[in-house]
Amino acid sequence: MRIQRILATTAALSCLFTLAACKEGGQASPPGAGTPSSTAATAAAEGPLAEAQRHLRQFTSCEDLTAKADDPRMPGGDFPKVGQWSVTEVGVCSDKPEKGDIVIAVPKDMKAFQEGYKKYVLARMGAGEGAYGLFDQVLVGKGFVAFPTRTATSLKLVRSDLRVLVCNPGGRVPDGYKREKPLVEGCGLTDFVSTEDGSGSPNFETPQDPSGDGSKPGQPKNGSLGLPRAGSIAELRKLVGNSLDCQKNFSTDPEAVAIESIDYQPVIKGNALEWGVTGRALCGQPAGERRAHDLSWLDTVGDMKKLQTKAKAAQQADLKDDGKLKATASLLLVGENIAVETNSPSSRFGLYQLQFLYLNCTPGFSAPSGYRLEKSQVEGCVLTNYEPEHPLG
């Protein structure tokens, strides 16, 4: 028997329990039994529910808060009601940008709530649902528990101090995510949002096999077409001259190279030597009479594995927030002993023609036939000229 949630489409909803009464599309039917007290029906105006809403709004939308039992967003089924598991108030608000809702429960005793949830999970597992609780998004905060109906909402909230409560002994937290102790033994708190469909937090431990069948590094089938190289920054500048703004606007001055803007952010941060980079230059126009524009960075590389390892960690940190890279973040395109950092798709198109390849560390990434897909020097990444949002054509 598969786990049931409010949203059949997300496979990661956190209504928690027998949710046959939940509608599709993230909306829930009215509760099947019991009517909260009149106090609970008006609790959204002030008090713990309002405090919880203010906290949630720092990280996501939480509009139209109410504690009224007849609100159609209120879940039914076995959802913890007032009086259950020490819960004193239950409310619901809407995350309108994500087209979902957030149910909020306020326990008088958080330990009692966690103990109640743990017992419920174990009971469901004992009844034959061995995977129960692995994908429920039960987010514990200070004094309240949030149950988003959209995975995207949960991903925003775990960037705060809210943590996913996992009480299925089979729950596992991949490396790179927090592991914190809850108030009861046998459970865990984490910022890893687990989903069946892979829409939650990226698991960077997932093995990446760029070849598909293990016989070749990737496409092309006959092996690598090779990568470009240069003996110096001057040679690299000449090599990329038709792809980047490096002819008139070029500098190796450390202060100029350190320039970045809200629109142009390099991959390498801090001391370039710690990234395995031996020389660095800036192409483009720093801020002056007008805003900085067309910024890209050129690198000569002494330790390519170190560069790719550091770049992988930076890329994963960016992906961890919402599974997407920042639009203003540069991508790292590498050669044999050189690299270019740029957020310009048109510039990257030209660099791909020079046989540069992009270091992609997105879990599960693959490229269609006709694109290059080769092994990088770090596990979990590939080198490619395929960008899903900017395909060559």
N, C-alpha and C positions, 0 to 999 in steps of 0.2 A: 504494500500500500504506500503510495507516494505521499510525501509531505504536502499538506494543503496550506495555502496562505491566502491573504486578501487578494493579491495580484497574481493571477495565473501567468501573466505576461512577464513578470520579473523573476519568478521562481525564487525570490529572496525576501518575501514580505515578512513582517514581524508582528502580525496579529497573534502569532504563536500557536494557536491551538486549533480545535475543530472548527473550521471556518466555512462550512458549507453554506452558511447564510451570507457570506461575502459576495458582492457582485464583482463582475469583471471591470477592468479599467480603473482600479484603485479606489472605488467607492464601496462602502459597506452598507449592508441592510440594517434596519433598526434592530436593537438587541432583542433576542427572543424571549427573555424572561427577566423579570425584576425591573423596577423603576427606581433610580437613585433618588435620594432625598431632595427636597426643594433647596436645601443648602448647597448641595452639589450642583444643582441646575444653574445656580447663579454665581458659582465660585470663580468663574473665569474673569470676572470684573477686577477682583483684587485677590491677594493672597498667593499661595504657592504656585498655582497654575499660571498666574500672570508673571510671576518671577521666572518660571520656567520658560515662558514665551519670550521674555526679554533676553534671556540667555541664548535661546535658540536663534533669535533674530540676528545675533552677532555673526552667524555663520550661514544661515539660510533663511528663506521666507517662512513665516509662520503667521498667517493672517486669519481673521475671522474666528478667533478663539471662542469656544463655547463649552459649557459642561452640560448642556441640555441633552437629556436621554433620547429625545426624539429627533435629534439632528441626524440626517441620513448618513453622515460620515462616521458616526459612531459604530464600531464593530459589534457583532453579536457573538454567538457561539460561546466558547469557553474563555473568552478574554477576561482577565482579572477585573472583577467588578468592585465597587466600593464595599469594603468589608472583607474582601478576599486578599490573602497574602499581605495583610496590614495596609491595604490601599484605602485611603480616605477620600481621594478625589480622582476623577477621571475627566479629561477634556480632550478636545480635538481642534487642530488648526490646519490650515492648508498651505502647502508649499506650491504656490501657483506657477512659478516658472517651471517646476518639474512635473506639474499636473498631478500632484499627489497630496497626501495628507500626513499629518503626524499626530498620532494618539499619545497623550501624556498621562501617565499615572503617577500619583503622589503617594508613596508609602509613608506611614508613620514610622515604621521600623524597616530600614533598608535591608538589614540582615534577614528579617523575616520574609521580605519579598524574595530575596535571592534563594533562600531555603525553599520557599514555595515553588519557585520556578524550577529549581533543581529537581525536586521530588516529581514535578509534573513531567519533566523531560525523561527522567528515569522510568516513570510509569509508562509513558508512551513507547519507550524503547523496549520495556518488558512485555508490552502487548504486541510486539512484532515489528515496530517501526524503528529499526536499528539506526537509521540516519537522522532521526528526529532531533531537531535543535542545531544541526550543523550549519544551516543556512538561515536561521531566524535572526532578524536584525533587532535585537533587544539592546538598546543603548542606555547604559546606566550613567546618570549624571549625579550631581550633588543635590540630593533631596528629591529627585524625580527620575522617572524612566521614560524614554521616548521610543516610540514604535513607528518609524517611517514606513510608508507604503511604496516608496520608490528607492531603489538602490542608489540613485544619484544623490538623493537627500542624505542618505547614510554616509556616503563618501565625503560630503561636506561636513557633516557633524563630527566624524571621527578626527577631523583636523583640530577640533577643540579638545576639551577635557573629557568628552563623552567617550565611553568605551563599550564595545560589544561584549555582552555577557554570553559565554559559551559553557554549557554544562554537560554536553555530550562528551564522554571520555575520549571519543575518536576525533574530537576537534584538534586541529593542528595549526599553529601559527608559523608561517614561513619566516625565514631570516629577513631582517630588515624592518620588522614590525614589533611594536611594544608587546610585552607580556607582563601584566600586572596582576596582583593578587586581589581577588574579591573578598567578600566578608564570609564566604562559606568555602569549606574544603571541597575539592573535586571539580571546581569550576575555574574559569579564567576570564580575564578582561584583556581586550586587545583593540588596536586600531585597524586590524585587518578585517575587512568586510568580505565574507565568503559567500559565493553564489554558485548555483549549479551551472548557470549558463556563461560564466566567465565575465559577467558585467561588473563584478565587484572590484576589490583591490587587486592590482596585478601581482601575480605570484612569480617573483623573479628567480625562484628555484626551479621553475619549469624548464626541463631540458629543451634546448633549441637545436634542431637538426636541419641546417640549411640545405642539405642535399636531398632530403625527402626519403631517399632509399639507402642512404649511407655509403653509396659507392663513389660518389663524386662530391667535391666541395660545394657544388651548386651549379648554377647556370653560368656560362655556357657548358654544355655537356662534356666538352673536351678539356675542361679546366679553365684556369684564370686567363683572361686576356692581358694580364699584367697591370701594374699600377705605375703612375708617373713618379719621377724622382727629380731632385734638384740638389746641386752641391752647395747652395747658399741662398740667403734671402733674395739676393739680387737675381739669381737664376729663377727662383720661384716667382718673383715679381714679373719677370719677362714672360714666363710660361703662362701665367693667368691674365696677362695684360688685356686680352680681348674680352674677358669674362667679368672682370672687376674694375672698379674705379681706382686703379693703382698708378696711372701714368702721371696725372697732375697732382693728385692728392695721396701722398704716400709719406710715411714717417716710421722711423725705427726708434725715435726718442721715447724712453720709458714712460714719461708723463703723457705723451700723446697716445701711446699704445694702451695705456690704462684707461683711456676715455671710453665710456659707454653711455647710453642714453636709455630712456624708457622704451624707445622704439627699437633699439639695437643693443642686444645683450650677447656678449661673447660666451663661448663654452668654458674657456679657461678662466678661473677666478683665482686671485691671489698670486703666489709665487709660481711663475711658469716653470721654473726648474723642478718643482715638485711634481709637475705633470710630465716630466721627461722631455720638455721643450728646451732647445738650446738657443733659438733665435726667434724673435717675434717682431711683426710690423703691423701697422694699421693702414688700411686703404679706405678712402672715403673722406668726407668733409666733416670735421668736428664742429661743434657748435661755435658760431661766431655771430655774423650779422643775421644769420638765419639758423634754424634748428639743424642739429646734426643729421646727416643723411648719407645713405649708401655706405654705411660702415661695415667693413669685413676685416678679418685678421688673418695674417699669413704666419705659418709656423714651420721652422725646421725642427726635426724631431730626432733626438738621440736615443730615446727609449720608447718605441712605439707601443709596446705592451703596457707600459706605465701610463702613457697618454690614454689609451683605450680603456684601461681599468678605471682611471679617474673619471673619464667622460661617461662611462657606463653608470657609475654611481651618481653622477650629477643628473643624467637623463632619467634614471629610475626615481630619484627624489622628485623630479618634476612630474613624472607620470603618476606618482603615488597619490597626488592630490585628487585628480579627477580622471586619470587614464589618458590625458592629453598633454602634449607639450605646449608651453606658452607660445602664442603666435609671434611674439617678439624675440623668442630665443633662437640663437643661431644653431644650425646643424653642423656637426663635425664631418667634413669630407677629408678622407685620408688618401695618401699615396704610399710609396715605400718608406720614405724618410721625411715626408712633408705633410702638411695638413692645412686646411682652410676652414675658417669659421664664418658662416654667413647665414642670414635669415632671408635672403633674396632667392625666390624660386627661379627667376630668370638667370641669375648668376650661377646657380647650381646646375641649370640645364647646360650652360657652357662648360662648366667644370666636368660634368659627366662625359662630355665629348672628348675631354682630355684624359679620360679613364680614371678620374677621381671616383671614389665610392663613399657613400654615406654610412656611418656607423649607426646601425639601428639595433636597439636593445629592447624593443617592444615584445612582450611575451606572445608567442604564437604567430609572429610575423611570417608571411610568405609572399613571394612575388610571382606574378603571372609569367607564363612562357614568353621568352623574348627579352626579359630583363636579366641583369646580372644579379647573382645571389651567391656570395662567396663567404668563406669562413673568416672571422676576425681573429685577433690574437687573444681575445678573452671569451670565455665560455658564456653563453647566454646572449650573444650579439652576433650579427651578421653584417657583411658589407654589401651594399646594394646601390643601384641607381633607380630603384623604384620607390616613389613616394605616392601613397594612395590618394592624397589630396592634390598632388600635382604630377600626374602621370605624363611621361614623355609622349609627344605626339606631333 
